[in-house]
Amino acid sequence: FHRKFFSLLNLVVSNTDSFHDINHLRKVLCLVCGYYEELINPKTGEITLIPKSISFSDMDEIEFSEFYSKCIDYCCSVLCVDKEDLNNAILENF
């Protein structure tokens, strides 16, 4: 799954100017897909969203599959393509 995920990241970064690199896109996907922690500044009460790790030690296969599905949906909207076309492109670069 992680190799497939990084194939997705590379594909999106290489086909859009919206993201600096795959690490930037990974963080954006974590935030957009709700996979983050809230860090509250004790002095100001300001909430900062911190993307969680996507390593297998931090995320089981079911959780990663759900996250990946949400990432696909978001990336389809960014690239203006349907899921089938995006999945085919990922598999070509996998």
C-alpha positions in Angstrom: 0.0 0.0 0.0 2.8 2.5 0.8 4.5 2.0 -2.5 1.1 2.5 -4.2 0.5 5.6 -2.1 3.9 7.1 -3.0 3.2 6.4 -6.7 0.0 8.5 -6.2 2.0 11.3 -4.6 4.6 11.4 -7.4 1.9 11.4 -10.0 0.0 14.3 -8.4 3.1 16.4 -7.8 4.4 15.9 -11.3 1.0 16.9 -12.8 0.2 20.0 -10.8 1.9 23.1 -9.5 -0.1 23.1 -6.3 2.4 21.2 -4.2 6.2 21.8 -3.5 7.0 18.1 -3.3 5.6 14.7 -2.2 6.2 15.5 1.5 4.1 18.7 1.2 1.4 16.8 -0.6 1.5 14.0 2.0 0.9 16.6 4.8 -1.9 18.2 2.8 -3.6 14.9 2.3 -3.4 14.0 6.0 -5.0 17.3 6.9 -7.7 17.2 4.1 -8.5 13.6 4.9 -8.8 14.1 8.7 -5.7 12.2 9.6 -4.2 14.6 12.1 -3.7 15.5 15.7 -4.8 18.8 17.3 -2.1 20.6 19.3 -3.5 23.3 21.6 -1.3 26.2 22.5 -1.8 26.4 26.3 -1.2 30.2 26.3 -3.4 31.3 23.5 -5.8 28.3 23.1 -4.9 28.3 19.4 -5.3 24.9 17.7 -2.7 23.7 15.3 -3.3 20.6 13.2 -0.4 18.2 13.0 -0.4 15.5 10.3 0.0 12.0 11.7 2.5 9.5 10.5 1.4 7.0 7.8 3.9 4.3 8.8 2.6 0.7 9.2 3.6 0.9 12.9 1.2 3.8 13.4 -1.6 2.7 11.1 -3.1 -0.7 10.4 -4.1 -2.0 7.0 -7.8 -1.1 7.4 -7.1 2.4 8.6 -4.5 2.9 5.8 -7.0 1.6 3.2 -9.7 4.1 4.4 -7.1 6.9 4.3 -5.9 5.9 0.8 -9.5 5.9 -0.5 -10.0 9.5 0.8 -6.7 10.5 -0.8 -7.8 9.1 -4.1 -11.0 11.1 -3.9 -9.1 14.3 -3.2 -6.5 13.8 -5.8 -9.2 13.1 -8.4 -10.7 16.5 -7.7 -7.2 18.2 -7.8 -6.3 16.5 -11.2 -9.9 16.7 -12.6 -9.9 13.0 -13.4 -12.1 10.0 -12.5 -11.0 7.3 -10.1 -10.6 4.7 -12.8 -8.2 6.9 -14.8 -6.2 7.8 -11.7 -5.9 4.2 -10.5 -4.8 3.1 -14.0 -2.1 5.9 -14.0 -1.0 4.8 -10.5 -0.7 1.2 -11.6 1.3 2.2 -14.7 3.8 4.0 -12.4 3.8 1.4 -9.6 
